[in-house]
Amino acid sequence: MNKELREKIIQVCDDKIDKKGTNVGLSFYAFFKNKNDNPKLLMEAATWWIETHKLDHFEKAVKIKKMILENK
């Protein structure tokens, strides 16, 4: 996963956790604007989320952040 996406995921997870607590869930769509302005990056996130890790549509932000920090 590229550095830009990793940093974006961590930022979004931190923001969601700060606003809604450690029980907040999110999908990989949370890392993108409603307008798909970077389809390549979206597909990279989707591949990591769906194909590589077989995650559910919604996962806990703390889990996703931990996975990114551990380079999974």
mmCIF file of the N, C-alpha and C atoms, coordinates in Angstrom:
data_MODEL
# 
_entry.id   MODEL 
# 
loop_
_atom_site.group_PDB 
_atom_site.id 
_atom_site.type_symbol 
_atom_site.label_atom_id 
_atom_site.label_alt_id 
_atom_site.label_comp_id 
_atom_site.label_asym_id 
_atom_site.label_entity_id 
_atom_site.label_seq_id 
_atom_site.pdbx_PDB_ins_code 
_atom_site.Cartn_x 
_atom_site.Cartn_y 
_atom_site.Cartn_z 
_atom_site.occupancy 
_atom_site.B_iso_or_equiv 
_atom_site.pdbx_formal_charge 
_atom_site.auth_seq_id 
_atom_site.auth_comp_id 
_atom_site.auth_asym_id 
_atom_site.auth_atom_id 
_atom_site.pdbx_PDB_model_num 
ATOM 1   N N  . MET A 1 1  ? 0.849   -1.176  0.000  1.00 0.00 ? 1  MET A N  1 
ATOM 2   C CA . MET A 1 1  ? 0.000   0.000   0.000  1.00 0.00 ? 1  MET A CA 1 
ATOM 3   C C  . MET A 1 1  ? 0.896   1.240   0.000  1.00 0.00 ? 1  MET A C  1 
ATOM 4   N N  . ASN A 1 2  ? 0.524   2.228   -0.811 1.00 0.00 ? 2  ASN A N  1 
ATOM 5   C CA . ASN A 1 2  ? 1.383   3.406   -0.905 1.00 0.00 ? 2  ASN A CA 1 
ATOM 6   C C  . ASN A 1 2  ? 1.257   4.300   0.330  1.00 0.00 ? 2  ASN A C  1 
ATOM 7   N N  . LYS A 1 3  ? 2.270   5.135   0.497  1.00 0.00 ? 3  LYS A N  1 
ATOM 8   C CA . LYS A 1 3  ? 2.383   5.987   1.682  1.00 0.00 ? 3  LYS A CA 1 
ATOM 9   C C  . LYS A 1 3  ? 1.196   6.950   1.809  1.00 0.00 ? 3  LYS A C  1 
ATOM 10  N N  . GLU A 1 4  ? 0.772   7.534   0.699  1.00 0.00 ? 4  GLU A N  1 
ATOM 11  C CA . GLU A 1 4  ? -0.351  8.483   0.713  1.00 0.00 ? 4  GLU A CA 1 
ATOM 12  C C  . GLU A 1 4  ? -1.612  7.841   1.284  1.00 0.00 ? 4  GLU A C  1 
ATOM 13  N N  . LEU A 1 5  ? -1.912  6.637   0.841  1.00 0.00 ? 5  LEU A N  1 
ATOM 14  C CA . LEU A 1 5  ? -3.103  5.947   1.316  1.00 0.00 ? 5  LEU A CA 1 
ATOM 15  C C  . LEU A 1 5  ? -2.962  5.546   2.776  1.00 0.00 ? 5  LEU A C  1 
ATOM 16  N N  . ARG A 1 6  ? -1.809  5.055   3.167  1.00 0.00 ? 6  ARG A N  1 
ATOM 17  C CA . ARG A 1 6  ? -1.577  4.677   4.567  1.00 0.00 ? 6  ARG A CA 1 
ATOM 18  C C  . ARG A 1 6  ? -1.811  5.874   5.496  1.00 0.00 ? 6  ARG A C  1 
ATOM 19  N N  . GLU A 1 7  ? -1.247  7.031   5.115  1.00 0.00 ? 7  GLU A N  1 
ATOM 20  C CA . GLU A 1 7  ? -1.398  8.231   5.936  1.00 0.00 ? 7  GLU A CA 1 
ATOM 21  C C  . GLU A 1 7  ? -2.854  8.682   5.996  1.00 0.00 ? 7  GLU A C  1 
ATOM 22  N N  . LYS A 1 8  ? -3.549  8.599   4.877  1.00 0.00 ? 8  LYS A N  1 
ATOM 23  C CA . LYS A 1 8  ? -4.965  8.982   4.833  1.00 0.00 ? 8  LYS A CA 1 
ATOM 24  C C  . LYS A 1 8  ? -5.799  8.071   5.734  1.00 0.00 ? 8  LYS A C  1 
ATOM 25  N N  . ILE A 1 9  ? -5.548  6.777   5.689  1.00 0.00 ? 9  ILE A N  1 
ATOM 26  C CA . ILE A 1 9  ? -6.292  5.822   6.521  1.00 0.00 ? 9  ILE A CA 1 
ATOM 27  C C  . ILE A 1 9  ? -6.086  6.121   8.003  1.00 0.00 ? 9  ILE A C  1 
ATOM 28  N N  . ILE A 1 10 ? -4.846  6.350   8.393  1.00 0.00 ? 10 ILE A N  1 
ATOM 29  C CA . ILE A 1 10 ? -4.552  6.646   9.799  1.00 0.00 ? 10 ILE A CA 1 
ATOM 30  C C  . ILE A 1 10 ? -5.241  7.941   10.221 1.00 0.00 ? 10 ILE A C  1 
ATOM 31  N N  . GLN A 1 11 ? -5.189  8.962   9.368  1.00 0.00 ? 11 GLN A N  1 
ATOM 32  C CA . GLN A 1 11 ? -5.833  10.243  9.670  1.00 0.00 ? 11 GLN A CA 1 
ATOM 33  C C  . GLN A 1 11 ? -7.340  10.080  9.843  1.00 0.00 ? 11 GLN A C  1 
ATOM 34  N N  . VAL A 1 12 ? -7.973  9.383   8.929  1.00 0.00 ? 12 VAL A N  1 
ATOM 35  C CA . VAL A 1 12 ? -9.426  9.188   9.005  1.00 0.00 ? 12 VAL A CA 1 
ATOM 36  C C  . VAL A 1 12 ? -9.789  8.370   10.240 1.00 0.00 ? 12 VAL A C  1 
ATOM 37  N N  . CYS A 1 13 ? -9.052  7.317   10.512 1.00 0.00 ? 13 CYS A N  1 
ATOM 38  C CA . CYS A 1 13 ? -9.310  6.503   11.706 1.00 0.00 ? 13 CYS A CA 1 
ATOM 39  C C  . CYS A 1 13 ? -9.179  7.351   12.974 1.00 0.00 ? 13 CYS A C  1 
ATOM 40  N N  . ASP A 1 14 ? -8.108  8.133   13.062 1.00 0.00 ? 14 ASP A N  1 
ATOM 41  C CA . ASP A 1 14 ? -7.922  8.997   14.231 1.00 0.00 ? 14 ASP A CA 1 
ATOM 42  C C  . ASP A 1 14 ? -9.079  9.979   14.387 1.00 0.00 ? 14 ASP A C  1 
ATOM 43  N N  . ASP A 1 15 ? -9.491  10.606  13.280 1.00 0.00 ? 15 ASP A N  1 
ATOM 44  C CA . ASP A 1 15 ? -10.600 11.565  13.327 1.00 0.00 ? 15 ASP A CA 1 
ATOM 45  C C  . ASP A 1 15 ? -11.893 10.901  13.802 1.00 0.00 ? 15 ASP A C  1 
ATOM 46  N N  . LYS A 1 16 ? -12.194 9.734   13.242 1.00 0.00 ? 16 LYS A N  1 
ATOM 47  C CA . LYS A 1 16 ? -13.426 9.028   13.615 1.00 0.00 ? 16 LYS A CA 1 
ATOM 48  C C  . LYS A 1 16 ? -13.388 8.600   15.076 1.00 0.00 ? 16 LYS A C  1 
ATOM 49  N N  . ILE A 1 17 ? -12.254 8.083   15.529 1.00 0.00 ? 17 ILE A N  1 
ATOM 50  C CA . ILE A 1 17 ? -12.109 7.644   16.916 1.00 0.00 ? 17 ILE A CA 1 
ATOM 51  C C  . ILE A 1 17 ? -12.256 8.839   17.860 1.00 0.00 ? 17 ILE A C  1 
ATOM 52  N N  . ASP A 1 18 ? -11.625 9.975   17.516 1.00 0.00 ? 18 ASP A N  1 
ATOM 53  C CA . ASP A 1 18 ? -11.719 11.180  18.345 1.00 0.00 ? 18 ASP A CA 1 
ATOM 54  C C  . ASP A 1 18 ? -13.160 11.668  18.465 1.00 0.00 ? 18 ASP A C  1 
ATOM 55  N N  . LYS A 1 19 ? -13.904 11.599  17.363 1.00 0.00 ? 19 LYS A N  1 
ATOM 56  C CA . LYS A 1 19 ? -15.272 12.131  17.344 1.00 0.00 ? 19 LYS A CA 1 
ATOM 57  C C  . LYS A 1 19 ? -16.308 11.173  17.916 1.00 0.00 ? 19 LYS A C  1 
ATOM 58  N N  . LYS A 1 20 ? -16.110 9.861   17.690 1.00 0.00 ? 20 LYS A N  1 
ATOM 59  C CA . LYS A 1 20 ? -17.174 8.902   18.035 1.00 0.00 ? 20 LYS A CA 1 
ATOM 60  C C  . LYS A 1 20 ? -16.740 7.799   18.985 1.00 0.00 ? 20 LYS A C  1 
ATOM 61  N N  . GLY A 1 21 ? -15.474 7.769   19.372 1.00 0.00 ? 21 GLY A N  1 
ATOM 62  C CA . GLY A 1 21 ? -15.011 6.776   20.327 1.00 0.00 ? 21 GLY A CA 1 
ATOM 63  C C  . GLY A 1 21 ? -14.417 5.544   19.669 1.00 0.00 ? 21 GLY A C  1 
ATOM 64  N N  . THR A 1 22 ? -13.889 4.671   20.505 1.00 0.00 ? 22 THR A N  1 
ATOM 65  C CA . THR A 1 22 ? -13.155 3.505   20.014 1.00 0.00 ? 22 THR A CA 1 
ATOM 66  C C  . THR A 1 22 ? -14.039 2.420   19.415 1.00 0.00 ? 22 THR A C  1 
ATOM 67  N N  . ASN A 1 23 ? -15.329 2.548   19.557 1.00 0.00 ? 23 ASN A N  1 
ATOM 68  C CA . ASN A 1 23 ? -16.241 1.539   19.021 1.00 0.00 ? 23 ASN A CA 1 
ATOM 69  C C  . ASN A 1 23 ? -16.736 1.879   17.615 1.00 0.00 ? 23 ASN A C  1 
ATOM 70  N N  . VAL A 1 24 ? -16.270 2.988   17.056 1.00 0.00 ? 24 VAL A N  1 
ATOM 71  C CA . VAL A 1 24 ? -16.759 3.442   15.753 1.00 0.00 ? 24 VAL A CA 1 
ATOM 72  C C  . VAL A 1 24 ? -16.273 2.512   14.633 1.00 0.00 ? 24 VAL A C  1 
ATOM 73  N N  . GLY A 1 25 ? -17.184 2.240   13.717 1.00 0.00 ? 25 GLY A N  1 
ATOM 74  C CA . GLY A 1 25 ? -16.850 1.432   12.553 1.00 0.00 ? 25 GLY A CA 1 
ATOM 75  C C  . GLY A 1 25 ? -16.804 2.285   11.304 1.00 0.00 ? 25 GLY A C  1 
ATOM 76  N N  . LEU A 1 26 ? -16.132 1.769   10.287 1.00 0.00 ? 26 LEU A N  1 
ATOM 77  C CA . LEU A 1 26 ? -16.073 2.465   9.016  1.00 0.00 ? 26 LEU A CA 1 
ATOM 78  C C  . LEU A 1 26 ? -15.841 1.466   7.893  1.00 0.00 ? 26 LEU A C  1 
ATOM 79  N N  . SER A 1 27 ? -16.056 1.937   6.670  1.00 0.00 ? 27 SER A N  1 
ATOM 80  C CA . SER A 1 27 ? -15.757 1.133   5.489  1.00 0.00 ? 27 SER A CA 1 
ATOM 81  C C  . SER A 1 27 ? -14.620 1.801   4.745  1.00 0.00 ? 27 SER A C  1 
ATOM 82  N N  . PHE A 1 28 ? -14.090 1.143   3.729  1.00 0.00 ? 28 PHE A N  1 
ATOM 83  C CA . PHE A 1 28 ? -12.970 1.747   3.001  1.00 0.00 ? 28 PHE A CA 1 
ATOM 84  C C  . PHE A 1 28 ? -13.399 2.998   2.241  1.00 0.00 ? 28 PHE A C  1 
ATOM 85  N N  . TYR A 1 29 ? -14.695 3.167   2.033  1.00 0.00 ? 29 TYR A N  1 
ATOM 86  C CA . TYR A 1 29 ? -15.190 4.384   1.393  1.00 0.00 ? 29 TYR A CA 1 
ATOM 87  C C  . TYR A 1 29 ? -14.941 5.622   2.253  1.00 0.00 ? 29 TYR A C  1 
ATOM 88  N N  . ALA A 1 30 ? -14.760 5.454   3.544  1.00 0.00 ? 30 ALA A N  1 
ATOM 89  C CA . ALA A 1 30 ? -14.537 6.580   4.451  1.00 0.00 ? 30 ALA A CA 1 
ATOM 90  C C  . ALA A 1 30 ? -13.255 7.341   4.113  1.00 0.00 ? 30 ALA A C  1 
ATOM 91  N N  . PHE A 1 31 ? -12.367 6.718   3.364  1.00 0.00 ? 31 PHE A N  1 
ATOM 92  C CA . PHE A 1 31 ? -11.086 7.345   3.056  1.00 0.00 ? 31 PHE A CA 1 
ATOM 93  C C  . PHE A 1 31 ? -11.135 8.204   1.793  1.00 0.00 ? 31 PHE A C  1 
ATOM 94  N N  . PHE A 1 32 ? -12.327 8.320   1.201  1.00 0.00 ? 32 PHE A N  1 
ATOM 95  C CA . PHE A 1 32 ? -12.474 9.024   -0.070 1.00 0.00 ? 32 PHE A CA 1 
ATOM 96  C C  . PHE A 1 32 ? -13.650 9.980   -0.026 1.00 0.00 ? 32 PHE A C  1 
ATOM 97  N N  . LYS A 1 33 ? -13.593 10.983  -0.885 1.00 0.00 ? 33 LYS A N  1 
ATOM 98  C CA . LYS A 1 33 ? -14.702 11.919  -1.036 1.00 0.00 ? 33 LYS A CA 1 
ATOM 99  C C  . LYS A 1 33 ? -15.833 11.208  -1.760 1.00 0.00 ? 33 LYS A C  1 
ATOM 100 N N  . ASN A 1 34 ? -17.026 11.782  -1.691 1.00 0.00 ? 34 ASN A N  1 
ATOM 101 C CA . ASN A 1 34 ? -18.161 11.198  -2.409 1.00 0.00 ? 34 ASN A CA 1 
ATOM 102 C C  . ASN A 1 34 ? -17.905 11.151  -3.906 1.00 0.00 ? 34 ASN A C  1 
ATOM 103 N N  . LYS A 1 35 ? -17.169 12.127  -4.409 1.00 0.00 ? 35 LYS A N  1 
ATOM 104 C CA . LYS A 1 35 ? -16.802 12.137  -5.824 1.00 0.00 ? 35 LYS A CA 1 
ATOM 105 C C  . LYS A 1 35 ? -15.528 11.310  -5.979 1.00 0.00 ? 35 LYS A C  1 
ATOM 106 N N  . ASN A 1 36 ? -15.567 10.328  -6.845 1.00 0.00 ? 36 ASN A N  1 
ATOM 107 C CA . ASN A 1 36 ? -14.416 9.452   -7.037 1.00 0.00 ? 36 ASN A CA 1 
ATOM 108 C C  . ASN A 1 36 ? -13.388 10.156  -7.913 1.00 0.00 ? 36 ASN A C  1 
ATOM 109 N N  . ASP A 1 37 ? -12.496 10.915  -7.281 1.00 0.00 ? 37 ASP A N  1 
ATOM 110 C CA . ASP A 1 37 ? -11.498 11.675  -8.026 1.00 0.00 ? 37 ASP A CA 1 
ATOM 111 C C  . ASP A 1 37 ? -10.156 10.954  -8.145 1.00 0.00 ? 37 ASP A C  1 
ATOM 112 N N  . ASN A 1 38 ? -10.042 9.779   -7.531 1.00 0.00 ? 38 ASN A N  1 
ATOM 113 C CA . ASN A 1 38 ? -8.802  9.010   -7.641 1.00 0.00 ? 38 ASN A CA 1 
ATOM 114 C C  . ASN A 1 38 ? -9.137  7.518   -7.693 1.00 0.00 ? 38 ASN A C  1 
ATOM 115 N N  . PRO A 1 39 ? -9.626  7.026   -8.826 1.00 0.00 ? 39 PRO A N  1 
ATOM 116 C CA . PRO A 1 39 ? -10.062 5.631   -8.904 1.00 0.00 ? 39 PRO A CA 1 
ATOM 117 C C  . PRO A 1 39 ? -8.952  4.620   -8.639 1.00 0.00 ? 39 PRO A C  1 
ATOM 118 N N  . LYS A 1 40 ? -7.715  4.950   -9.001 1.00 0.00 ? 40 LYS A N  1 
ATOM 119 C CA . LYS A 1 40 ? -6.607  4.022   -8.760 1.00 0.00 ? 40 LYS A CA 1 
ATOM 120 C C  . LYS A 1 40 ? -6.390  3.807   -7.251 1.00 0.00 ? 40 LYS A C  1 
ATOM 121 N N  . LEU A 1 41 ? -6.432  4.895   -6.501 1.00 0.00 ? 41 LEU A N  1 
ATOM 122 C CA . LEU A 1 41 ? -6.252  4.798   -5.052 1.00 0.00 ? 41 LEU A CA 1 
ATOM 123 C C  . LEU A 1 41 ? -7.436  4.083   -4.403 1.00 0.00 ? 41 LEU A C  1 
ATOM 124 N N  . LEU A 1 42 ? -8.640  4.357   -4.895 1.00 0.00 ? 42 LEU A N  1 
ATOM 125 C CA . LEU A 1 42 ? -9.836  3.673   -4.399 1.00 0.00 ? 42 LEU A CA 1 
ATOM 126 C C  . LEU A 1 42 ? -9.719  2.168   -4.616 1.00 0.00 ? 42 LEU A C  1 
ATOM 127 N N  . MET A 1 43 ? -9.264  1.773   -5.786 1.00 0.00 ? 43 MET A N  1 
ATOM 128 C CA . MET A 1 43 ? -9.116  0.343   -6.076 1.00 0.00 ? 43 MET A CA 1 
ATOM 129 C C  . MET A 1 43 ? -8.026  -0.284  -5.209 1.00 0.00 ? 43 MET A C  1 
ATOM 130 N N  . GLU A 1 44 ? -6.986  0.463   -4.918 1.00 0.00 ? 44 GLU A N  1 
ATOM 131 C CA . GLU A 1 44 ? -5.934  -0.048  -4.033 1.00 0.00 ? 44 GLU A CA 1 
ATOM 132 C C  . GLU A 1 44 ? -6.498  -0.313  -2.638 1.00 0.00 ? 44 GLU A C  1 
ATOM 133 N N  . ALA A 1 45 ? -7.300  0.622   -2.133 1.00 0.00 ? 45 ALA A N  1 
ATOM 134 C CA . ALA A 1 45 ? -7.926  0.445   -0.817 1.00 0.00 ? 45 ALA A CA 1 
ATOM 135 C C  . ALA A 1 45 ? -8.902  -0.717  -0.835 1.00 0.00 ? 45 ALA A C  1 
ATOM 136 N N  . ALA A 1 46 ? -9.704  -0.802  -1.883 1.00 0.00 ? 46 ALA A N  1 
ATOM 137 C CA . ALA A 1 46 ? -10.691 -1.881  -1.993 1.00 0.00 ? 46 ALA A CA 1 
ATOM 138 C C  . ALA A 1 46 ? -10.004 -3.240  -2.064 1.00 0.00 ? 46 ALA A C  1 
ATOM 139 N N  . THR A 1 47 ? -8.944  -3.332  -2.828 1.00 0.00 ? 47 THR A N  1 
ATOM 140 C CA . THR A 1 47 ? -8.197  -4.588  -2.944 1.00 0.00 ? 47 THR A CA 1 
ATOM 141 C C  . THR A 1 47 ? -7.623  -4.993  -1.594 1.00 0.00 ? 47 THR A C  1 
ATOM 142 N N  . TRP A 1 48 ? -7.013  -4.042  -0.891 1.00 0.00 ? 48 TRP A N  1 
ATOM 143 C CA . TRP A 1 48 ? -6.433  -4.324  0.425  1.00 0.00 ? 48 TRP A CA 1 
ATOM 144 C C  . TRP A 1 48 ? -7.532  -4.783  1.378  1.00 0.00 ? 48 TRP A C  1 
ATOM 145 N N  . TRP A 1 49 ? -8.667  -4.105  1.369  1.00 0.00 ? 49 TRP A N  1 
ATOM 146 C CA . TRP A 1 49 ? -9.769  -4.366  2.303  1.00 0.00 ? 49 TRP A CA 1 
ATOM 147 C C  . TRP A 1 49 ? -10.486 -5.672  1.988  1.00 0.00 ? 49 TRP A C  1 
ATOM 148 N N  . ILE A 1 50 ? -10.857 -5.849  0.717  1.00 0.00 ? 50 ILE A N  1 
ATOM 149 C CA . ILE A 1 50 ? -11.730 -6.958  0.319  1.00 0.00 ? 50 ILE A CA 1 
ATOM 150 C C  . ILE A 1 50 ? -10.947 -8.215  -0.053 1.00 0.00 ? 50 ILE A C  1 
ATOM 151 N N  . GLU A 1 51 ? -10.003 -8.080  -0.968 1.00 0.00 ? 51 GLU A N  1 
ATOM 152 C CA . GLU A 1 51 ? -9.297  -9.267  -1.467 1.00 0.00 ? 51 GLU A CA 1 
ATOM 153 C C  . GLU A 1 51 ? -8.186  -9.736  -0.529 1.00 0.00 ? 51 GLU A C  1 
ATOM 154 N N  . THR A 1 52 ? -7.372  -8.805  -0.072 1.00 0.00 ? 52 THR A N  1 
ATOM 155 C CA . THR A 1 52 ? -6.221  -9.185  0.744  1.00 0.00 ? 52 THR A CA 1 
ATOM 156 C C  . THR A 1 52 ? -6.630  -9.651  2.133  1.00 0.00 ? 52 THR A C  1 
ATOM 157 N N  . HIS A 1 53 ? -7.516  -8.889  2.784  1.00 0.00 ? 53 HIS A N  1 
ATOM 158 C CA . HIS A 1 53 ? -7.845  -9.182  4.181  1.00 0.00 ? 53 HIS A CA 1 
ATOM 159 C C  . HIS A 1 53 ? -9.247  -9.727  4.406  1.00 0.00 ? 53 HIS A C  1 
ATOM 160 N N  . LYS A 1 54 ? -10.074 -9.736  3.356  1.00 0.00 ? 54 LYS A N  1 
ATOM 161 C CA . LYS A 1 54 ? -11.431 -10.287 3.434  1.00 0.00 ? 54 LYS A CA 1 
ATOM 162 C C  . LYS A 1 54 ? -12.210 -9.711  4.620  1.00 0.00 ? 54 LYS A C  1 
ATOM 163 N N  . LEU A 1 55 ? -12.114 -8.389  4.768  1.00 0.00 ? 55 LEU A N  1 
ATOM 164 C CA . LEU A 1 55 ? -12.784 -7.702  5.862  1.00 0.00 ? 55 LEU A CA 1 
ATOM 165 C C  . LEU A 1 55 ? -14.269 -7.520  5.550  1.00 0.00 ? 55 LEU A C  1 
ATOM 166 N N  . ASP A 1 56 ? -15.069 -7.382  6.594  1.00 0.00 ? 56 ASP A N  1 
ATOM 167 C CA . ASP A 1 56 ? -16.485 -7.070  6.430  1.00 0.00 ? 56 ASP A CA 1 
ATOM 168 C C  . ASP A 1 56 ? -16.617 -5.648  5.892  1.00 0.00 ? 56 ASP A C  1 
ATOM 169 N N  . HIS A 1 57 ? -17.823 -5.317  5.429  1.00 0.00 ? 57 HIS A N  1 
ATOM 170 C CA . HIS A 1 57 ? -18.036 -3.980  4.883  1.00 0.00 ? 57 HIS A CA 1 
ATOM 171 C C  . HIS A 1 57 ? -17.685 -2.904  5.913  1.00 0.00 ? 57 HIS A C  1 
ATOM 172 N N  . PHE A 1 58 ? -18.115 -3.088  7.156  1.00 0.00 ? 58 PHE A N  1 
ATOM 173 C CA . PHE A 1 58 ? -17.765 -2.163  8.234  1.00 0.00 ? 58 PHE A CA 1 
ATOM 174 C C  . PHE A 1 58 ? -16.862 -2.876  9.232  1.00 0.00 ? 58 PHE A C  1 
ATOM 175 N N  . GLU A 1 59 ? -15.795 -2.193  9.609  1.00 0.00 ? 59 GLU A N  1 
ATOM 176 C CA . GLU A 1 59 ? -14.854 -2.694  10.607 1.00 0.00 ? 59 GLU A CA 1 
ATOM 177 C C  . GLU A 1 59 ? -14.555 -1.570  11.595 1.00 0.00 ? 59 GLU A C  1 
ATOM 178 N N  . LYS A 1 60 ? -14.099 -1.938  12.764 1.00 0.00 ? 60 LYS A N  1 
ATOM 179 C CA . LYS A 1 60 ? -13.742 -0.948  13.779 1.00 0.00 ? 60 LYS A CA 1 
ATOM 180 C C  . LYS A 1 60 ? -12.530 -0.140  13.299 1.00 0.00 ? 60 LYS A C  1 
ATOM 181 N N  . ALA A 1 61 ? -12.590 1.170   13.489 1.00 0.00 ? 61 ALA A N  1 
ATOM 182 C CA . ALA A 1 61 ? -11.490 2.047   13.082 1.00 0.00 ? 61 ALA A CA 1 
ATOM 183 C C  . ALA A 1 61 ? -10.198 1.684   13.805 1.00 0.00 ? 61 ALA A C  1 
ATOM 184 N N  . VAL A 1 62 ? -10.300 1.297   15.079 1.00 0.00 ? 62 VAL A N  1 
ATOM 185 C CA . VAL A 1 62 ? -9.089  0.931   15.826 1.00 0.00 ? 62 VAL A CA 1 
ATOM 186 C C  . VAL A 1 62 ? -8.425  -0.307  15.218 1.00 0.00 ? 62 VAL A C  1 
ATOM 187 N N  . LYS A 1 63 ? -9.220  -1.236  14.715 1.00 0.00 ? 63 LYS A N  1 
ATOM 188 C CA . LYS A 1 63 ? -8.681  -2.442  14.079 1.00 0.00 ? 63 LYS A CA 1 
ATOM 189 C C  . LYS A 1 63 ? -7.944  -2.083  12.787 1.00 0.00 ? 63 LYS A C  1 
ATOM 190 N N  . ILE A 1 64 ? -8.567  -1.237  11.973 1.00 0.00 ? 64 ILE A N  1 
ATOM 191 C CA . ILE A 1 64 ? -7.962  -0.851  10.697 1.00 0.00 ? 64 ILE A CA 1 
ATOM 192 C C  . ILE A 1 64 ? -6.669  -0.085  10.934 1.00 0.00 ? 64 ILE A C  1 
ATOM 193 N N  . LYS A 1 65 ? -6.704  0.856   11.863 1.00 0.00 ? 65 LYS A N  1 
ATOM 194 C CA . LYS A 1 65 ? -5.495  1.626   12.178 1.00 0.00 ? 65 LYS A CA 1 
ATOM 195 C C  . LYS A 1 65 ? -4.368  0.700   12.646 1.00 0.00 ? 65 LYS A C  1 
ATOM 196 N N  . LYS A 1 66 ? -4.688  -0.240  13.496 1.00 0.00 ? 66 LYS A N  1 
ATOM 197 C CA . LYS A 1 66 ? -3.679  -1.177  13.994 1.00 0.00 ? 66 LYS A CA 1 
ATOM 198 C C  . LYS A 1 66 ? -3.087  -2.002  12.848 1.00 0.00 ? 66 LYS A C  1 
ATOM 199 N N  . MET A 1 67 ? -3.944  -2.447  11.943 1.00 0.00 ? 67 MET A N  1 
ATOM 200 C CA . MET A 1 67 ? -3.461  -3.229  10.803 1.00 0.00 ? 67 MET A CA 1 
ATOM 201 C C  . MET A 1 67 ? -2.511  -2.411  9.933  1.00 0.00 ? 67 MET A C  1 
ATOM 202 N N  . ILE A 1 68 ? -2.851  -1.156  9.706  1.00 0.00 ? 68 ILE A N  1 
ATOM 203 C CA . ILE A 1 68 ? -2.003  -0.288  8.890  1.00 0.00 ? 68 ILE A CA 1 
ATOM 204 C C  . ILE A 1 68 ? -0.667  -0.049  9.595  1.00 0.00 ? 68 ILE A C  1 
ATOM 205 N N  . LEU A 1 69 ? -0.720  0.238   10.880 1.00 0.00 ? 69 LEU A N  1 
ATOM 206 C CA . LEU A 1 69 ? 0.522   0.495   11.627 1.00 0.00 ? 69 LEU A CA 1 
ATOM 207 C C  . LEU A 1 69 ? 1.411   -0.755  11.705 1.00 0.00 ? 69 LEU A C  1 
ATOM 208 N N  . GLU A 1 70 ? 0.811   -1.921  11.666 1.00 0.00 ? 70 GLU A N  1 
ATOM 209 C CA . GLU A 1 70 ? 1.580   -3.180  11.693 1.00 0.00 ? 70 GLU A CA 1 
ATOM 210 C C  . GLU A 1 70 ? 1.963   -3.662  10.299 1.00 0.00 ? 70 GLU A C  1 
ATOM 211 N N  . ASN A 1 71 ? 1.652   -2.845  9.288  1.00 0.00 ? 71 ASN A N  1 
ATOM 212 C CA . ASN A 1 71 ? 1.974   -3.178  7.891  1.00 0.00 ? 71 ASN A CA 1 
ATOM 213 C C  . ASN A 1 71 ? 1.310   -4.458  7.411  1.00 0.00 ? 71 ASN A C  1 
ATOM 214 N N  . LYS A 1 72 ? 0.074   -4.657  7.751  1.00 0.00 ? 72 LYS A N  1 
ATOM 215 C CA . LYS A 1 72 ? -0.628  -5.856  7.304  1.00 0.00 ? 72 LYS A CA 1 
ATOM 216 C C  . LYS A 1 72 ? -1.344  -5.589  6.018  1.00 0.00 ? 72 LYS A C  1 
# 
